[in-house]
Every structure is written in structure tokens, then in C-alpha cells.
Amino acid sequence: MSELDSGALYEELDKSDMAGLVESFSDQVSRAWQIASQADLSHLYRKSKRVLFLGMGGSAIGSSLACALAEGESSVPLAVHRGYELPAWVDKNTLVVAVSYSGNTLETLSAYQSALERKAPTVVLTSGGKLSQLAKEKKQSVVIIPKGMPPRASLGYLFIPLLKILDSLGIYSIGDEEVESLVKALQGVAEEVGRKRAERDNSAKSLARQLHGNIPLVYGGVGVMGVAAERWCGQLQENSKVLAFYNVFPELCHNQVIGWVDRACVGERVVLVSLTDGEENPWLAKQIEVTLAMAEERKATVVEITVSGENRLEKALKAIYMGDFVSLYLAMLNRADPTETDNISRLKDAVAEVDEKRGD
């Protein structure tokens, strides 16, 4: 029996049950939709000329995905901001959506306070913390989600409500039937690559085995597959405790592709994972084909994953969900606790010290 098929390995390493959180993702998506549907969004400014999402790390990836999904339908610009200072163009005609799972993310709090000072209408998505308190004090819209999980394991809660917000603004259309179909599709992924499926029939476990001891490089096309590639990279870094990298077509064809010329720069330790959804235009499809061929010529291992689904939303979340499982299994192979993030905590503590000194 493969060690990835043994419950003992997860009991030993996965002390906070990240595996359970991953496997219950479909339930989280369903619950997130219920929460969003019951939320009071009456304070939203529906004549906003632009929408800006605030967030960092696991709390920002949902915003990136929402923007990628909605940009083809939206009549107003959509953007994601990861940082302390707001862009100069944010004003009273800009809807600012602040997303922080903990509600205490310093960068998001700083940017949100600036948005309030500029009289921009806002809505907050959080489990509590200072962000929730501030928004309630200022009588701004707040959507409260369950607490107690790592932000990266809360994507359903940090993403689905954003689609409801965009739907309320008339920017992106989504309803109960689409969410129900999405939940069923995600349940199907869990059945195909969950812990109970043996490695010999489990593509996520097999891919984790290929990545073990190697350098993961994830490529996706601009839009939702590019966001999926970014999510894969983040999950491999945080859950699996490896240095991982990602890039997006067609941009990488104008720079990173040159790196495939020199075998000494890549060698045989690179495993390139290509994420596609079958909707790539002919130019993009050809760029992907040639780039992957170049990588194989330089002895890199290339794994092509083409995600099927009823729509772009389903394809995007299925691609992301597959990556979550791969990162979990790679963590087990690396004998790492997938929940532990000591280096991030160390950085947050260091920044907090700077903040304390500024207040003296």
C-alpha cells in the first residue's frame, strides 16, 4: 500500500486536519452561498464607476478569480490591490471590497482606512477582527463568515460571496442553480482524487509523487487558468513547504520562455504543470504547445491538465481544487504539517514590532 493511502500518515502529520478542510470544500461553497444570499448588501453603491478589491495571500486569491470571471461581462473596471496604500484614483465613485479572513491583516486594514477617509463606499468580507469592528462603526456593509480556519483553506467563503456582491451590482450573473451544479462538480473531484481513492487510480497523488523532490512550475492561460496557476503555486508553498513558481500565457512567451534555451538553468528537476480549460484561442493554444515542447526538449517533465466543466466558473474551481489535493499529498511526502506557517508568523510579528515603535 502507498503511504498516501494510509490514514496513519495523515494522523501523524496533519494535526489540524487540513485534509478534512480540503475534502469539505463543496460544503463550504454551498454554505458560503447561503451566507452571501442572506447578507444585507443594501449599502452597496450600485452606480460605482469602478470596483477595487483589497486583500493579501489566501484572502486575495478569491478576488483575483472574481475579477477574471467577471471582466468579460463588467462595464466597469475591476482590480485587486495587495498593499498598504490605495491607488490615487480611488474616490467616492469607487466601490472598495475589503477581504481579510482574520479581519486583522495590516495591509488590508491600512488600505481600508484610506478608503473610508476618501468617502468611498465599502463592503467587508471577514470572519471578524478589527476590520469588522471598523466597518460596523462606520455603518458599512459587512459579510461575516465562519472563523477558525487558515485563510487558504477558506476559499469558498472568501470567493463565493464576492460573486454575490458582483451579481447584486449587475456586474456578474450567478444564481442558485449554477451554485448547485458547481457543488456537485466539486463533489465529483473529491471522489476522484480524495484520500479514499488509491494512488494507482488517483491523479492528484500520482502528480504529488512526480513533484516530490523536484521544482514545481505551474503555467496557466491569462484569465481564470492563470489565477488557478497562482493558487497552485501558493498552495504548494504553504501546504507542501516547497519553493514553487508560476507564470501566465501569453506573457511568459515574451520573457520566461527564453529560460528554456539553457538546460543548465532548468535541468531534469523541473516539473511543469500546464493548466488549460479547452477555451484557449488558436494563438494561445499554439503558444502553449510550442512552449511545452521546448520544456520537454530541455528534459523537464511536463504534465498537461485540461479541465472540463459546464462553464468557466466550474472549470476554474475544479482546477484549483485539484491543486489543493496535490499540495496536501506533497506535504505528506515531504513529511510536513500542511497547516503550519511559522515563517509567515515570524514576518507578521516583525511588522507588528515596527507598528508598535511607530506608536511610541
C-alpha positions, 0 to 999 in steps of 0.5 A, spaced: 500 500 500 502 507 498 503 511 504 498 516 501 493 511 502 494 510 509 490 514 514 496 513 519 500 518 515 495 523 515 494 522 523 501 523 524 502 529 520 496 533 519 494 535 526 489 540 524 486 536 519 487 540 513 485 534 509 478 534 512 478 542 510 480 540 503 475 534 502 469 539 505 470 544 500 463 543 496 460 544 503 463 550 504 461 553 497 454 551 498 454 554 505 458 560 503 452 561 498 447 561 503 451 566 507 452 571 501 444 570 499 442 572 506 447 578 507 444 585 507 448 588 501 443 594 501 449 599 502 452 597 496 453 603 491 450 600 485 452 606 480 460 605 482 464 607 476 469 602 478 470 596 483 477 595 487 478 589 491 483 589 497 486 583 500 493 579 501 495 571 500 489 566 501 484 572 502 486 575 495 486 569 491 478 569 491 478 576 488 483 575 483 478 569 480 472 574 481 475 579 477 477 574 471 470 571 471 467 577 471 471 582 466 468 579 460 461 581 462 463 588 467 462 595 464 466 597 469 473 596 471 475 591 476 482 590 480 485 587 486 490 591 490 495 587 495 498 593 499 498 598 504 496 604 500 490 605 495 491 607 488 490 615 487 484 614 483 480 611 488 474 616 490 467 616 492 465 613 485 469 607 487 466 601 490 472 598 495 471 590 497 475 589 503 477 581 504 481 579 510 479 572 513 482 574 520 479 581 519 486 583 522 491 583 516 495 590 516 495 591 509 488 590 508 486 594 514 491 600 512 488 600 505 481 600 508 482 606 512 484 610 506 478 608 503 473 610 508 477 617 509 476 618 501 468 617 502 468 611 498 463 606 499 465 599 502 463 592 503 467 587 508 468 580 507 471 577 514 470 572 519 471 578 524 477 582 527 478 589 527 476 590 520 469 588 522 469 592 528 471 598 523 466 597 518 460 596 523 462 603 526 462 606 520 455 603 518 458 599 512 456 593 509 459 587 512 459 579 510 461 575 516 463 568 515 465 562 519 472 563 523 477 558 525 480 556 519 487 558 515 485 563 510 487 558 504 483 553 506 477 558 506 476 559 499 469 558 498 467 563 503 472 568 501 470 567 493 463 565 493 460 571 496 464 576 492 460 573 486 454 575 490 456 582 491 458 582 483 451 579 481 447 584 486 451 590 482 449 587 475 456 586 474 456 578 474 450 573 473 450 567 478 444 564 481 442 558 485 442 553 480 449 554 477 451 554 485 448 547 485 451 544 479 458 547 481 457 543 488 456 537 485 462 538 480 466 539 486 463 533 489 465 529 483 473 531 484 473 529 491 471 522 489 476 522 484 482 524 487 480 524 495 484 520 500 479 514 499 481 513 492 488 509 491 494 512 488 494 507 482 487 510 480 488 517 483 491 523 479 492 528 484 497 523 488 500 520 482 502 528 480 504 529 488 509 523 487 512 526 480 513 533 484 516 530 490 523 532 490 523 536 484 521 544 482 514 545 481 512 550 475 505 551 474 503 555 467 496 557 466 492 561 460 491 569 462 484 569 465 481 564 470 487 558 468 492 563 470 489 565 477 488 557 478 496 557 476 497 562 482 493 558 487 497 552 485 503 555 486 501 558 493 498 552 495 504 548 494 508 553 498 504 553 504 501 546 504 507 542 501 513 547 504 516 547 497 519 553 493 514 553 487 513 558 481 508 560 476 507 564 470 501 566 465 500 565 457 501 569 453 506 573 457 511 568 459 512 567 451 515 574 451 520 573 457 520 566 461 520 562 455 527 564 453 529 560 460 528 554 456 534 555 451 539 553 457 538 546 460 543 548 465 538 553 468 532 548 468 535 541 468 531 534 469 528 537 476 523 541 473 516 539 473 511 543 469 504 543 470 500 546 464 493 548 466 488 549 460 480 549 460 479 547 452 477 555 451 484 557 449 484 561 442 488 558 436 494 563 438 494 561 445 493 554 444 499 554 439 503 558 444 502 553 449 504 547 445 510 550 442 512 552 449 511 545 452 515 542 447 521 546 448 520 544 456 520 537 454 526 538 449 530 541 455 528 534 459 523 537 464 517 533 465 511 536 463 504 534 465 498 537 461 491 538 465 485 540 461 479 541 465 472 540 463 466 543 466 459 546 464 462 553 464 468 557 466 466 558 473 466 550 474 472 549 470 476 554 474 474 551 481 475 544 479 482 546 477 484 549 483 481 544 487 485 539 484 491 543 486 489 543 493 489 535 493 496 535 490 499 540 495 496 536 501 499 529 498 506 533 497 506 535 504 505 528 506 511 526 502 515 531 504 513 529 511 510 536 513 504 539 517 500 542 511 497 547 516 503 550 519 506 557 517 511 559 522 515 563 517 509 567 515 508 568 523 515 570 524 514 576 518 507 578 521 510 579 528 516 583 525 511 588 522 507 588 528 514 590 532 515 596 527 507 598 528 508 598 535 515 603 535 511 607 530 506 608 536 511 610 541 
